[in-house]
Amino acid sequence: MKLLVDGHNLIGQMPDLSLSDPDDEEQLVSRLQRYATRTGHKVTAVFDRGTWGGASPSLSRAGVEVIFAPAGQSADRVIINRIRRIQDRTAWRVVSSDRAIQAEASWAGVAIQRSEELATELDLAPLADSEPGEQPPSQAEVEAWLAEFSRTGRGGKP
């Protein structure tokens, strides 16, 4: 599945992200990357206010392509134009709560997911980077390691 995400619309639905934060896009992209890794979905996130517009290689990551709308054009317009160019409509899902974007996706026969729904899924994903299937240590394991280190000292030698 490929997701076309209205980036700032999604940030507005994340309880711990703020559109006023200068790093809001980067924080969202990190979460989208974890989501892409976990689900196998490819994500294209579109944001407003790009200096030159177009793809952002510095912000894009494995599984996530980041695009900024060019000056004089909104992210909504970029998303609508991309929806109109989608050929395999069953392979895509548009993520936005914007009614104009939802109407365009519906007209084109592309699946729609509200930003609030994806925000909930992203909140459920672990925030720390870890290997798939890796579990954090249990309280007993932490206590055992703390006891070991206090016995051997900081250098690890008895």
N, C-alpha and C positions, 0 to 999 in steps of 0.2 A: 504494500500500500504506500502511496505517496501522499504527503500532506502539504497543502498550500496554506500557510498560516499568516493571518493578519497579526503581525508581531506586537504592535503597540496596543491593539485591542486585547490581546491575550495578557500582556503585562498588566493592564488595568483590572484584570480579574484575579491576579495573583495577590494573595493577602500580604505577602512579605516582600513584594517588589513595588517600586514606585516609579511612575513616569518622570518624576522630578530628579531621580537619581541618574547621574551621568553614566553609570555603568549598567543601567537597566537592561540594555540590549544584550550585553555580554553575559549577564547573569541568566537571562532567559535562554540564550543560546546554549549555555552549559547544561541547563536542565533539558532542553530539547535534544541535545546530544546523548545524554543518558537515556532519555526516552527512546531515541532512535536505536541505540545499542540494545536496549532491553526488548524492543518490539520488532526490530528489523525493518521498521518503516523508514523511508527517506523523507526528509523534511525540507521544505523551502519556506523560509521566514522572510516576509516582506515588511520593511519599516519605512516610515516617512523620513523626510529631511536628510537625504544623502547629499553630500557636497557635489559629487559628480554623478551620482546615481549609478545603478548597476550592481553587479556582484561585488561582494566584499571579501576578498581572499583572506584578509587579516582576521575576520570574525568567523568565516565559514570553517567548519570542522567536519570530521568524518561523519557522514550521514546527515549533515545539516548544511544547506546552502543559504547564505544570507544575502539579501538584495535590499538596497536602499532606493527609494523613489528618487528620480532626478529632480532638480530644482524646477519648480513650477508644476509638478505633478504629484498627486497624492499616492500613498500606498494603495488605497482603495482602487484607484484607476489602474495601477500596475497589476493588481490582483485580478480585476475584471478583465483586463486585456489577456492575461495568462489563462484565465478560465476559458475565454473564447478560442484560444489556440490548443486546448487540450484535445487530443485525438482519442485516447483510450479513457473514456470517462469513468469506466468501472475501476480503474487503477488509482483514481484520485479521490481525496476528500478535502474539502475546503473548511478551514477552521476560522470562524469569525462570528461575532454576534451582530455585525453590521447588516442591517436589513437589505441594503442595495446589493451587497456582496452575496448574501444568501439568496436573493431573488435571481441574480445572474446565474449562480450555481444551480439553482433549482431549474431554471429555464434550460440550462445546458445539459441537465441530467447528471450532474456531479453531486456526490454525497456531501452532506453538510454536517458539521459538528459545531455546536456553540462553544465559544471560547471558555465559558464557565466550566463546561464538561472536561475539556482538555486540561484546564487549570487544576481541577480536582485530581485527574490522573497524574499530573506532574507533581502535585503535592504528595502523592502516595509513593512516588519513586524515592529511593534513598538519595540523600544529598551528597554523601561522601563518595568519592570515586573508589570503586572496588571491583575485583574480578567477579564475573558472573558466578553465582553460587557461593561466594565467599560470605561467611557469617562473622559478625563481630565477636570478640572473645566474650565468654560468659563471665559473670561476676567471680565465680570460683577460679577461673583461669587468670583473671586479673590479680586476684589476691595471691595466687600461687606465684606468679611472676614478681609481684611486689615483695613477697617474702624471700624469694630467691635473690633478688637484687639487694635487699637490705642485708642479707647474709654475706654476700660476696663483695659488696661495695660497688661503687659506680663503674669501675673498670671491668667488672665481671670476673676478677680473679679472687680466689679464696684467701 
